[in-house]
Each structure stands twice: as structure tokens, then as C-alpha cells.
Amino acid sequence: MASSNSYFASSEYREKLEETRSFYGDLLPVINGTFTPEQANFKNAYVIFDLINVATIRNTSIPSSDLLTDDTLRQLQVLANIHQWNLVYNSTDTIRAVAGSVLAAQIVQHLNGTLTGQSVTRLGIQFAAYASFMSFFGLAQLQAVSPDFMGVVDYASSMVFEPVTSTAASESAYPSPDDVSVRFLFVNGTAGENPLTAYPLFGQSEITLPWATFVSEMSKFTLGDTAAWCAACGNTTGMCATFAAKSSGGDDADVASTSDNGIPTPVAGVIGALVTLVAILGLEALVYALSGVRLVKKSALLNANSATSGAGIEGKA
């Protein structure tokens, strides 16, 4: 993605590339079976970390393992975190967090479908790579809660979006939309070893947010349909041509920006979600889980990336 690649042209990246050259060069005895001296640098911070991290977990022996001190392993992860955070999120260029925007739309769509369906669908589960976590964390302002949210999540990490109510619910009597709230929970690593912990979203002080507030805040950065995609990326050709014509002015522009009753479309979407919300039964959740099972031959990945970029491997989700 052009937005992510622009990080490699930034002064921040160039400074980190230069100041870590000797650090990665010293690790060549460990990684020279996969990386050449030209590729052992910060540009490949994540894949170098991933290679060594998996080796420390799976391998019975590692070349020159005496170089992998606790401080070195910690520095590898810190650099990988910096590298990946800047590739998947930027506060002034939100299209870089497209994975988080798509995830946000899916979360709202699923929860609304669950609520309007009177708990027919009790649980929704998705599996994906760490980049979706990180870009959503940035969009939801979780880095303000803790800098830990700027790091690559561990294997089997999960985040949960849980609708809750304090009122009684039954098959024939459901809470009012005003009585429904949502809370966000996260665990870094398997929940079997660490408890899920609730955190506040969107810079709010409250952990549990009213449903209307949750939907409104999420809608600020969701990408849930073709029109939103076209507007976000600025494309006006192909399948986006129709939406570009509607936004160019005149009567068509009104159709694109307002609903039939004159309410702006984003507001109408929130109101529509609340009007159709009629039920919630107890504990329901959308769980978005990170699968830690990946089988990738590092040498094949290296060759493929080298062939396309000619400048080393870039860590990508």
C-alpha cells in the first residue's frame, strides 16, 4: 500500500535504519541462512524478529545462540513493534489503518445483526493477522491507554466486544436500546493463561459505552461498503466511477450524502441501527481472535519479496 510504503521515505525511518545497522549486522551469524548482509537491517525488522522468535520457540538449536541475550531479544521485539506500528497506523493518514477500518465495520454490522435478530446469532468469531489488531488499536485510540497497544500482539491474542445490559431480559421482554451498552476486552496471548481485561475505547473515560455512543464512534472510521472504500482511497475509475459521479455535485450529490428524509447518511445509519435494535439476551460477544498457526518457509518468503522489491523483505500482515 502506498500509504504504508511512505513510511520508508520518512526521516524517522531513515534515522532508525542507520542507528540499528550495527545491531542487525552483529546478528548475521544467527540469520545468515536466510538473510544476506544487505538484508540484515531495520527494513526487515519484523521478519528478522519473527524468524528468531519462532526459532527460540520451536528449534532445539540455533546458530550462534549465545548472541541472543535477553536484552537482544527484547530489542528485536521493540524494533519490530516500531516497524509494524508505522506500517499499519498513522494518525494523519488514516487510510494506512484500512485493516482496522474494515474490522470496525464488520464489528458494528455483526453486533447490530445480533441485536436486531434477538440473539439468533449469539457469537461471531474471526481469525486474522496481528496487523488488524494494531490498526484498530490506533483508530480506537488505545495507544493513549497504554503504549503496549503499539506492539505486535502475541500468538492466540483476542479482543472481545460484549453487549451488556443491567435490565432483566426474557423471550418476550427485551431491554430498551437506551439500556444496552458495549465494552471492549483484550488479552495479549492465550486467554487460557491470561485473563481478558476491559479497556476504554475512543479516548473515553468509561469502560462501558452506551450502544449509541459505541456506534457513533466506530462510524467515524469504518469502511463497510464500496462507496466508503472509493471515498477513502480517492479512486474515481472502474467500479468507483458511479460513486464519483454522485459526489461531483448537483442532484446526484444529494442522493449520495443524504437519506430520503434529508438526514445525513452516517447519522441515518446510527438512527437506523437504534430503531431496529429490539433485543439483547444476557451475555453475547463478538470475538476477534488471532490465530498463531502459520507455516511459512522463510527462505521462500525472502526470495519472493526480494524479487518484487529488490531491497529486502518488508514485514507485512
Sine and cosine of phi, psi and omega as CSV:
sin_phi,cos_phi,sin_psi,cos_psi,sin_omega,cos_omega
0.00,0.00,0.67,-0.74,-0.05,-1.00
-0.87,0.50,-0.64,0.77,-0.01,-1.00
-0.89,0.47,-0.71,0.70,0.02,-1.00
-0.91,0.42,-0.67,0.74,-0.03,-1.00
-0.91,0.42,-0.40,0.92,0.01,-1.00
-0.90,0.43,-0.36,0.93,0.06,-1.00
-0.87,0.50,-0.58,0.81,-0.04,-1.00
-0.94,0.33,-0.18,0.98,0.07,-1.00
-0.99,-0.17,0.00,1.00,-0.08,-1.00
-0.99,0.13,0.41,-0.91,0.04,-1.00
-0.92,0.40,-0.55,0.83,0.03,-1.00
-0.86,0.50,-0.71,0.71,0.01,-1.00
-0.91,0.41,-0.72,0.69,-0.05,-1.00
-0.88,0.47,-0.62,0.78,0.03,-1.00
-0.91,0.42,-0.69,0.72,0.00,-1.00
-0.92,0.39,-0.58,0.81,0.03,-1.00
-0.87,0.49,-0.70,0.71,-0.05,-1.00
-0.96,0.29,-0.67,0.74,-0.10,-1.00
-0.96,0.29,-0.23,0.97,-0.01,-1.00
-0.94,-0.34,0.11,0.99,-0.04,-1.00
-0.85,0.52,-0.72,0.69,-0.04,-1.00
-0.93,0.37,-0.57,0.82,0.02,-1.00
-0.86,0.50,-0.76,0.65,0.00,-1.00
-0.95,0.30,-0.56,0.83,0.04,-1.00
-0.88,0.48,-0.61,0.79,0.01,-1.00
-0.92,0.39,-0.31,0.95,-0.02,-1.00
-1.00,-0.05,0.04,1.00,-0.03,-1.00
-0.83,0.56,-0.62,0.78,0.04,-1.00
-0.86,0.51,-0.40,0.92,0.01,-1.00
-1.00,0.08,-0.60,0.80,-0.19,-0.98
-0.91,-0.41,0.07,1.00,-0.10,-0.99
-0.94,0.33,-0.08,1.00,0.14,-0.99
-0.97,0.23,-0.24,0.97,-0.03,-1.00
-0.83,-0.55,-0.60,0.80,-0.09,-1.00
-0.91,-0.41,0.65,-0.76,0.12,-0.99
-0.99,0.14,0.24,-0.97,0.05,-1.00
-0.84,0.54,-0.56,0.83,0.00,-1.00
-0.94,0.33,-0.40,0.91,-0.05,-1.00
-1.00,-0.09,-0.18,0.98,-0.02,-1.00
-0.99,0.11,0.99,0.14,-0.01,-1.00
-0.40,-0.92,-0.01,-1.00,-0.10,-1.00
-0.90,0.43,-0.41,0.91,0.02,-1.00
-0.87,0.50,-0.48,0.88,0.01,-1.00
-0.96,-0.29,0.49,0.87,-0.11,-0.99
-0.83,0.56,-0.69,0.72,-0.06,-1.00
-0.94,0.33,-0.73,0.69,-0.08,-1.00
-0.93,0.36,-0.49,0.87,0.10,-1.00
-0.92,0.38,-0.72,0.70,0.07,-1.00
-0.86,0.51,-0.72,0.70,-0.05,-1.00
-0.88,0.47,-0.68,0.73,0.02,-1.00
-0.86,0.51,-0.75,0.66,-0.04,-1.00
-0.95,0.31,-0.63,0.77,0.00,-1.00
-0.88,0.48,-0.73,0.69,0.02,-1.00
-0.91,0.42,-0.62,0.79,0.01,-1.00
-0.89,0.45,-0.64,0.77,0.01,-1.00
-0.93,0.37,-0.41,0.91,0.01,-1.00
-1.00,0.08,-0.66,0.75,-0.20,-0.98
-0.97,-0.24,-0.56,0.83,-0.17,-0.99
-0.99,0.13,0.57,-0.82,0.07,-1.00
-0.99,0.16,-0.38,0.93,0.06,-1.00
-0.53,-0.85,0.49,-0.87,-0.01,-1.00
-0.72,-0.69,0.73,-0.68,0.03,-1.00
-0.84,0.54,0.72,-0.70,0.04,-1.00
0.77,0.63,0.69,0.72,-0.06,-1.00
-0.89,0.45,-0.31,0.95,0.02,-1.00
-0.91,0.42,-0.30,0.95,0.04,-1.00
-0.97,0.23,-0.30,0.95,-0.10,-1.00
-1.00,-0.03,0.94,0.35,0.05,-1.00
-0.96,0.28,0.20,-0.98,0.03,-1.00
-0.86,0.51,-0.65,0.76,0.01,-1.00
-0.90,0.43,-0.63,0.77,0.01,-1.00
-0.91,0.40,-0.70,0.71,0.02,-1.00
-0.89,0.46,-0.63,0.77,0.02,-1.00
-0.91,0.41,-0.66,0.75,0.01,-1.00
-0.92,0.40,-0.60,0.80,0.07,-1.00
-0.86,0.52,-0.68,0.74,-0.01,-1.00
-0.95,0.32,-0.65,0.76,0.02,-1.00
-0.86,0.51,-0.70,0.71,-0.01,-1.00
-0.93,0.38,-0.61,0.79,0.06,-1.00
-0.90,0.44,-0.63,0.77,0.03,-1.00
-0.88,0.47,-0.73,0.69,0.01,-1.00
-0.87,0.49,-0.72,0.69,-0.02,-1.00
-0.85,0.52,-0.79,0.62,-0.09,-1.00
-0.96,0.29,-0.62,0.79,0.02,-1.00
-0.85,0.53,-0.68,0.73,-0.02,-1.00
-0.96,0.29,-0.31,0.95,0.06,-1.00
-1.00,0.07,-0.39,0.92,-0.10,-1.00
-0.92,-0.39,-0.08,1.00,0.01,-1.00
-0.43,-0.90,0.64,-0.77,0.13,-0.99
-0.48,-0.88,0.81,-0.59,-0.12,-0.99
-0.91,0.42,-0.41,0.91,-0.01,-1.00
-0.98,-0.20,0.00,1.00,-0.01,-1.00
-0.62,-0.79,0.96,0.26,-0.19,-0.98
-0.92,0.38,-0.29,0.96,0.04,-1.00
-0.89,0.45,-0.36,0.93,0.04,-1.00
-0.89,0.45,-0.44,0.90,0.00,-1.00
-0.99,-0.12,0.59,0.81,-0.07,-1.00
-0.86,0.52,-0.56,0.83,0.01,-1.00
-0.88,0.47,-0.65,0.76,0.03,-1.00
-0.94,0.34,-0.55,0.83,0.02,-1.00
-0.92,0.39,-0.66,0.75,0.04,-1.00
-0.92,0.40,-0.68,0.73,0.03,-1.00
-0.86,0.51,-0.69,0.72,-0.01,-1.00
-0.86,0.51,-0.68,0.74,0.03,-1.00
-0.89,0.46,-0.67,0.74,-0.01,-1.00
-0.91,0.41,-0.59,0.81,0.03,-1.00
-0.89,0.45,-0.76,0.64,-0.01,-1.00
-0.89,0.45,-0.69,0.72,-0.01,-1.00
-0.88,0.47,-0.68,0.73,-0.03,-1.00
-0.93,0.36,-0.73,0.68,-0.01,-1.00
-0.89,0.46,-0.67,0.75,0.02,-1.00
-0.90,0.44,-0.64,0.77,0.05,-1.00
-0.90,0.43,-0.62,0.78,0.04,-1.00
-0.90,0.43,-0.70,0.71,-0.04,-1.00
-0.93,0.37,-0.71,0.70,-0.02,-1.00
-0.95,0.32,-0.39,0.92,0.04,-1.00
-1.00,0.04,0.18,0.98,0.01,-1.00
0.80,0.61,0.76,0.65,0.12,-0.99
0.92,0.38,0.40,0.92,0.10,-1.00
-0.88,0.48,-0.68,0.74,0.08,-1.00
-0.98,-0.22,0.97,-0.24,-0.12,-0.99
-0.99,0.13,-0.47,0.89,-0.13,-0.99
-0.58,-0.81,0.73,-0.68,0.09,-1.00
-0.87,-0.50,0.71,-0.71,-0.05,-1.00
-0.76,-0.65,0.69,-0.73,0.11,-0.99
-0.76,-0.65,0.48,-0.88,0.05,-1.00
-0.83,-0.55,0.68,-0.73,-0.02,-1.00
-0.28,-0.96,-0.02,-1.00,-0.02,-1.00
-0.99,0.10,0.18,-0.98,-0.09,-1.00
-0.90,0.44,-0.44,0.90,-0.08,-1.00
-0.88,0.48,-0.57,0.82,0.02,-1.00
-0.91,0.42,-0.61,0.79,0.08,-1.00
-0.87,0.50,-0.81,0.59,-0.13,-0.99
-0.89,0.46,-0.68,0.73,-0.02,-1.00
-0.93,0.36,-0.59,0.81,0.08,-1.00
-0.92,0.39,-0.66,0.75,0.03,-1.00
-0.82,0.57,-0.70,0.71,0.00,-1.00
-0.90,0.44,-0.73,0.68,-0.01,-1.00
-0.89,0.46,-0.58,0.81,-0.02,-1.00
-1.00,0.06,0.09,1.00,0.07,-1.00
0.89,0.45,0.51,0.86,0.00,-1.00
-0.96,0.27,-0.34,0.94,0.06,-1.00
-0.90,0.43,-0.35,0.94,0.07,-1.00
-0.97,0.24,-0.38,0.92,0.04,-1.00
-0.98,0.21,-0.69,0.72,0.01,-1.00
-0.35,-0.94,0.68,-0.74,0.06,-1.00
-0.91,0.42,-0.24,0.97,0.05,-1.00
-0.87,0.49,-0.44,0.90,0.01,-1.00
-0.95,0.30,-0.08,1.00,0.06,-1.00
-1.00,-0.07,0.12,0.99,-0.03,-1.00
-0.97,-0.26,0.35,-0.94,0.09,-1.00
-0.92,0.40,0.81,-0.59,-0.03,-1.00
-0.95,0.32,0.42,-0.91,-0.03,-1.00
-0.98,0.21,0.22,-0.98,0.06,-1.00
-0.85,0.53,0.60,-0.80,0.07,-1.00
0.92,0.40,0.36,0.93,0.10,-1.00
-0.93,0.36,0.40,-0.92,0.00,-1.00
-0.51,-0.86,0.52,-0.85,0.16,-0.99
-0.81,-0.59,0.56,-0.83,-0.14,-0.99
-0.79,-0.61,0.68,-0.73,0.10,-1.00
-0.89,-0.45,0.93,-0.38,-0.21,-0.98
-0.89,-0.46,0.93,-0.38,0.14,-0.99
-0.96,0.29,0.70,-0.71,-0.01,-1.00
-0.70,-0.72,0.38,-0.93,0.08,-1.00
-0.54,-0.84,0.52,-0.85,0.02,-1.00
-0.99,-0.15,-0.02,1.00,-0.01,-1.00
-0.99,-0.11,0.34,-0.94,0.00,-1.00
-0.95,0.31,0.58,-0.81,0.02,-1.00
-0.72,-0.69,0.57,-0.82,0.05,-1.00
-0.54,-0.84,0.00,-1.00,-0.01,-1.00
-0.89,0.47,-0.48,0.87,-0.09,-1.00
-0.95,-0.31,-0.18,0.98,-0.03,-1.00
-0.71,-0.71,0.88,-0.47,-0.04,-1.00
-0.90,-0.43,0.41,-0.91,-0.01,-1.00
-0.91,0.41,0.42,-0.91,0.14,-0.99
-0.94,0.35,0.49,-0.87,0.07,-1.00
-0.80,0.60,-0.52,0.86,0.01,-1.00
-0.92,0.39,-0.28,0.96,-0.03,-1.00
-0.99,-0.15,0.07,1.00,-0.03,-1.00
-0.97,-0.22,0.73,-0.69,0.04,-1.00
-0.75,-0.67,0.19,-0.98,0.01,-1.00
-0.76,-0.66,0.67,-0.75,0.12,-0.99
-0.80,-0.61,0.48,-0.88,-0.05,-1.00
-0.95,-0.31,0.73,-0.68,0.04,-1.00
-0.78,-0.63,0.51,-0.86,-0.03,-1.00
-0.56,-0.83,0.56,-0.83,0.16,-0.99
-0.68,-0.73,0.76,-0.65,0.02,-1.00
-1.00,-0.01,0.97,-0.24,-0.11,-0.99
0.97,-0.25,-0.02,-1.00,-0.08,-1.00
-0.90,0.43,0.70,-0.72,0.01,-1.00
-0.94,0.34,-0.22,0.97,0.05,-1.00
-0.94,0.33,-0.35,0.94,-0.01,-1.00
-0.93,-0.37,-0.37,0.93,-0.03,-1.00
-0.73,-0.68,0.62,-0.78,-0.02,-1.00
-0.98,0.22,0.53,-0.85,0.17,-0.99
-0.91,0.42,0.67,-0.74,-0.02,-1.00
-0.82,-0.57,0.68,-0.73,0.00,-1.00
-0.99,0.11,0.65,-0.76,0.02,-1.00
-0.72,-0.69,0.49,-0.87,0.04,-1.00
-0.98,0.21,0.63,-0.78,0.01,-1.00
-0.98,-0.22,0.35,-0.94,0.21,-0.98
0.87,0.49,0.45,0.90,0.00,-1.00
0.96,0.28,0.20,0.98,0.01,-1.00
-0.98,0.18,0.35,-0.94,0.04,-1.00
-1.00,0.01,-0.40,0.91,-0.05,-1.00
-1.00,0.01,0.66,-0.75,0.04,-1.00
-0.97,0.25,-0.62,0.79,0.01,-1.00
-0.98,-0.18,0.84,-0.54,-0.06,-1.00
-0.94,-0.35,0.64,-0.77,0.13,-0.99
-0.82,0.57,0.57,-0.82,-0.03,-1.00
-0.81,0.59,-0.68,0.73,-0.01,-1.00
-0.88,0.48,-0.66,0.75,0.02,-1.00
-0.92,0.39,-0.69,0.73,0.01,-1.00
-0.85,0.52,-0.75,0.66,-0.02,-1.00
-0.90,0.43,-0.67,0.74,-0.01,-1.00
-0.88,0.47,-0.70,0.71,-0.01,-1.00
-0.93,0.37,-0.67,0.74,0.01,-1.00
-0.90,0.43,-0.60,0.80,-0.05,-1.00
-0.91,0.40,-0.24,0.97,0.01,-1.00
-0.93,0.36,-0.36,0.93,-0.04,-1.00
-0.67,-0.74,0.22,0.98,0.00,-1.00
-0.96,0.26,0.52,-0.85,0.17,-0.99
-0.80,-0.60,0.99,-0.16,-0.13,-0.99
-0.87,-0.50,-0.01,1.00,0.03,-1.00
-0.48,-0.88,0.09,-1.00,-0.08,-1.00
-0.89,0.46,-0.65,0.76,-0.01,-1.00
-0.87,0.49,-0.67,0.74,0.01,-1.00
-0.91,0.41,-0.65,0.76,0.04,-1.00
-0.86,0.50,-0.74,0.68,-0.04,-1.00
-0.89,0.46,-0.66,0.75,0.01,-1.00
-0.91,0.41,-0.63,0.77,-0.05,-1.00
-0.93,0.36,-0.65,0.76,-0.06,-1.00
-1.00,-0.01,-0.21,0.98,0.04,-1.00
0.98,0.20,0.22,0.97,-0.01,-1.00
-0.98,0.22,0.67,-0.74,0.01,-1.00
-0.82,-0.57,0.20,0.98,-0.02,-1.00
-0.90,-0.43,0.10,-0.99,0.04,-1.00
0.86,0.50,-0.72,-0.69,-0.02,-1.00
-0.92,0.39,-0.28,0.96,0.00,-1.00
-1.00,0.09,-0.17,0.99,-0.07,-1.00
-0.86,0.50,-0.64,0.77,-0.01,-1.00
-0.88,0.47,-0.69,0.72,-0.02,-1.00
-0.95,0.32,-0.53,0.85,0.04,-1.00
-0.91,0.42,-0.64,0.77,0.01,-1.00
-0.90,0.43,-0.62,0.78,-0.02,-1.00
-0.94,0.35,-0.45,0.89,-0.05,-1.00
-1.00,-0.10,0.05,1.00,-0.08,-1.00
-0.99,0.14,-0.25,0.97,0.04,-1.00
0.69,-0.73,0.06,-1.00,0.04,-1.00
0.96,0.29,-0.34,-0.94,-0.07,-1.00
-0.89,0.45,-0.59,0.80,-0.02,-1.00
-0.88,0.47,-0.57,0.82,0.00,-1.00
-0.89,0.45,-0.62,0.78,0.02,-1.00
-0.90,0.44,-0.62,0.79,0.01,-1.00
-0.90,0.44,-0.62,0.78,-0.05,-1.00
-0.96,0.29,-0.48,0.88,-0.15,-0.99
-0.97,-0.24,-0.24,0.97,-0.03,-1.00
-0.75,-0.67,0.38,-0.93,0.09,-1.00
-1.00,0.09,0.04,-1.00,-0.07,-1.00
-0.87,0.49,-0.47,0.88,-0.04,-1.00
-0.99,-0.11,0.22,0.98,0.08,-1.00
1.00,0.04,-0.04,1.00,0.02,-1.00
-0.98,0.18,0.74,-0.67,0.05,-1.00
-0.79,0.62,0.64,-0.77,-0.12,-0.99
-0.83,0.56,-0.72,0.69,0.01,-1.00
-0.86,0.50,-0.64,0.77,0.02,-1.00
-0.93,0.38,-0.66,0.75,0.01,-1.00
-0.88,0.48,-0.58,0.81,0.02,-1.00
-0.90,0.44,-0.67,0.74,0.02,-1.00
-0.92,0.40,-0.71,0.70,0.01,-1.00
-0.88,0.48,-0.67,0.74,0.00,-1.00
-0.88,0.48,-0.62,0.78,0.01,-1.00
-0.89,0.45,-0.62,0.79,-0.03,-1.00
-0.97,0.26,-0.61,0.79,0.00,-1.00
-0.90,0.44,-0.64,0.77,-0.05,-1.00
-0.99,0.11,-0.16,0.99,0.04,-1.00
-0.97,0.25,0.92,-0.40,-0.04,-1.00
-0.83,-0.56,-0.16,0.99,-0.11,-0.99
-0.37,-0.93,0.47,-0.88,0.23,-0.97
-0.45,-0.90,0.72,-0.69,0.01,-1.00
-0.95,-0.32,0.94,-0.34,0.17,-0.99
0.75,0.66,-0.82,-0.57,-0.15,-0.99
-0.99,-0.14,0.94,-0.35,0.06,-1.00
-0.76,-0.65,0.53,-0.85,-0.07,-1.00
-0.51,-0.86,0.50,-0.87,0.22,-0.97
-0.97,-0.26,0.89,-0.46,-0.05,-1.00
-0.95,-0.30,0.80,-0.60,0.03,-1.00
-0.91,-0.41,0.95,-0.32,-0.19,-0.98
-0.94,-0.35,0.53,-0.85,0.06,-1.00
-0.99,-0.16,0.87,-0.50,0.04,-1.00
-0.99,0.12,0.75,-0.66,0.00,-1.00
-1.00,-0.08,0.13,0.99,-0.05,-1.00
-0.99,-0.12,0.95,-0.30,0.04,-1.00
-0.66,-0.75,0.79,-0.61,0.03,-1.00
-0.92,-0.38,0.98,-0.20,-0.04,-1.00
-0.75,-0.66,0.80,-0.60,0.08,-1.00
-0.99,0.16,0.90,-0.43,-0.14,-0.99
-0.89,0.47,-0.63,0.78,-0.02,-1.00
-0.90,0.43,-0.60,0.80,0.03,-1.00
-0.93,0.38,-0.65,0.76,0.03,-1.00
-0.89,0.45,-0.67,0.75,0.01,-1.00
-0.88,0.48,-0.74,0.67,-0.03,-1.00
-0.90,0.45,-0.64,0.76,-0.02,-1.00
-0.91,0.42,-0.70,0.72,-0.01,-1.00
-0.94,0.34,-0.62,0.79,0.00,-1.00
-0.90,0.44,-0.60,0.80,-0.02,-1.00
-0.92,0.40,-0.54,0.84,-0.06,-1.00
-1.00,0.00,-0.57,0.82,-0.08,-1.00
-0.97,-0.23,-0.51,0.86,-0.02,-1.00
0.93,0.36,0.15,0.99,-0.08,-1.00
-0.68,-0.73,0.47,0.88,0.02,-1.00
0.99,-0.12,0.09,-1.00,-0.05,-1.00
-1.00,0.02,0.65,-0.76,0.11,-0.99
-0.94,-0.34,0.74,-0.68,0.03,-1.00
-0.93,0.38,0.82,-0.57,0.01,-1.00
-0.70,-0.72,0.46,-0.89,0.05,-1.00
-0.96,0.27,0.00,0.00,0.00,0.00
